[in-house]
Amino acid sequence: MTHALNIAARPRDISTGLCALEEHERVAQQLHALVWIDAKQNNPVTEGLATARSAFHQKAAGMLKALVA
């Protein structure tokens, strides 16, 4: 479980223009893992919170992709 939630797993590289996009995508993927874990453990409150936060990060990544394109 700690591996799925390890937000500091990758070093930050602020020299690339796509850093924020990559961060939003990575956080969204990690939150997807948390949703799966919470569903298995029958924890609907945290599952709902993680789903909402994942949606936020997916939306932000989509907007950044549109700006880059």
N, C-alpha and C positions, 0 to 999 in steps of 0.2 A: 504494500500500500504506500509506503514512503517513496518508492521509486516513481509511482504514478503522479505523486504530488510534489516531486522535487523540482521546484520552479527554477532553482539555481543550477540545474544540471548542465546547461551549456554556458560557456563564457559569453559575455556581452561583447558585441563588436559594433560600436557606435559609428564606425567609419563608413558603413554601408548605408545607403539610403533606404534599404528594405528592412532594416532592423526592427522597426515598429511593427511592420506587417508580419514578419517572422515571429515576433514575440506574441502578437495577438493569436496567430494560428497555433502556436505551441501551447499557450495557456488554454485555448479552446479544446485542444486535443487532451490535455491533462484533465480538464474538467469533465470531458466525456468519460474518461477512465473513472473519475470519482462518481459520476452518475451510475455507472455500471456497478461499482462496488456498493454504493448505497442501495441500489435496487436489490442486489443479492442479500444485503443485510437488513432488508425491509426498513429502511430509514427514509420515509417519504419527504420529511422536512428538508433534510440536507440534499436529497436528490433534487427537489424542486429548486432550491437555492442554486445548486451547481448548474442545473439546466438553464436557469435565467442568466447566470453569469457567463456561461458558455455562449448563449445567444448574443449577449452583448459583444463578446470578443469576436465572434464570427461576423457580426454586422460591421464592426470596426475594421476587420481585415478586408471585408468586401468593399468597403468605402475606400480604403487605402489602395486596393487593387485597381479600382476605377480611376483613382487619381494618377496612378503610375502608368496606366494603359494609354 
